[in-house]
Every structure is written in C-alpha cells, then in structure tokens.
Amino acid sequence: MLSSDSVYERLNRIFRDVLDDDAIVLRAETTAADVEGWDSMVNVQLMLGVEQEFGVHLSAGQMQALHNVGDLVTAIVSRAA
C-alpha cells in the first residue's frame, strides 16, 4: 500500500518535471493558484503524469472534484490500494 509521504514525494517529482521548477514543494492545501504556471493545459500534463506514475485512472469528473493536492493524494492512495 502506498503511503501519503511516498505519494507526495513522487508528485513533487512530477510537478517539478512538468513545470520545470525544482523549488516546488507540494502540501495538502496546495492548489493551482499557489503554483506559478499551473494552468489548464499544464493540468492535463500533470494528470497524465500522475496516471502513468501511479497506474491509476481518474475520470474528468473525479479530476474536477479535486480541490487541492491533498484531495489528489487521497484519490491516488484509495485507487492504488
């Protein structure tokens, strides 16, 4: 089973790679408004990266229901279990 810490570590790598910013540090409360360059187009790349990294699929409706990175971590952990 995935731990939340492991998910955050892997998400940080994905976000840093996609956004080309090694300073990104994700927290549960982090939203797109908190990360420079995180727009709708980048969001597609991020979600593809998440699906590939964790082997999970999130529908468009599930993605829209995510309010912050904490919600994404919860979704990943629950689907990967």
Residue pairs with C-beta under 8 A, 6 or more apart in sequence:
1 77
1 80
1 81
2 54
2 76
2 77
2 80
2 81
4 73
4 77
7 54
7 73
7 76
7 77
8 26
8 69
8 73
10 53
10 54
11 26
11 50
11 69
11 72
11 73
12 24
12 25
12 26
14 46
14 49
14 50
14 53
15 21
15 24
15 26
15 35
15 46
16 22
16 24
17 49
18 42
18 45
18 46
18 49
19 35
19 36
19 37
19 38
19 42
21 35
21 36
21 37
24 35
26 69
27 69
27 70
28 68
28 69
28 70
28 73
29 68
29 69
29 70
30 68
30 69
30 70
31 67
31 68
31 69
32 38
32 39
32 43
38 46
43 63
47 58
47 63
50 56
50 58
50 72
50 76
51 57
51 58
54 76
54 79
54 80
55 80
56 75
56 76
56 79
56 80
57 79
58 75
58 79
62 75
65 71
66 72
66 75
